């Protein structure tokens, strides 16, 4: 039998790598198990960039977690020397009543976050690459920006290893079983035991957490890179913000400045448009011509110079809950030994370090000071029959 650990972490992507770091930083004996290699591109923590922002249109309840995440990202950069966050500013664009604008404004006002409201003329003046309609406005947040997902995962793995965590890659978990004194985790290579288990399964949640009572939907999404007409000079972070842009039909796109040099273009994607239900085994990794054409056509109305030349595309997966809020909690069926962090529904990466902190709290202390009532899995249970 392999040595007993204090905590086993299943999944070492965004959330799991942060959990391994925070657990090992507190002196726990940690085993991390990952199906693929470090900072891989098979799940939801890749693609070169992720948006970060604090004026959160999804729900003001997320804002305290974001404020803490920003502090932790700064600490990770100091501790590893890796570039993780670039705060280039961001605009949430749409009609005033759109969820993107109205929801962002609600969070900004409720939490007294610095922000500006820009009309269409001011958007065009400040950011000449953007061409909003006359009836569109934007909430501008100077503290918005982008995160480097691969660097973030690598940084947390670096810290966890430095702190003594035992990290195993290319070792998939087949199943786990609770027992009286903790948990057993089974892989093709061995069986491991620990007092606590933290499960950060990403798109593998339906298989590893079938007894959680949450109806997860795994959704294929596509990220695109285009070389703007005239080059990337107007799109560098000093001149071009991150953006989330909702049109009159409720379709949202999001995008980034050009961050990887003049030849690698700028990244853009739809948010939740056209995603197909899949599994990690059945996802179509091929990006088709009609998908590229649809993305380019949409962007031609918003940023006319952006879809100049298509460069590349990549797929990822959203792990959606029915209400698109997270699941972070002690497992209801195994509250003494199992913590879960999953269902991040396409907007979770910006929370990575604070989720790591929360899972460490739950695994080692049984509770957390952070506000996580919104993420209770009980909310997803079907109603009791009358």
Protein Blocks (a to p, Z undefined) as FASTA:
>chain_A
ZZddfbdcehjafklmmmmmmmmmnopacddddfbdehiaklmmghhiacddfblfkbmk
lmmmmmmmmmmmmmmmmmnopafbdcebpadeddfkbmklmmmmmmmmmnopacddddfk
lmmmmmmmbccdfkbccdddfkgccddfklmmmmmmmmmmmnopacdehiacfbdcddfk
lccdddfkbccddfbdcddekjmlmmmmmmnopacddddddddddddehijklmgfklpc
cdddddfkopacdddddfebjklopadddehihiacddfklocfbdcfklmmmmmmmmmm
mmmmlmmpacbdcdddddddfkopacddddfklmmlpccdehklopammmmmmmmmmmmm
mmmnopafbdcklmpmklmpccddZZ
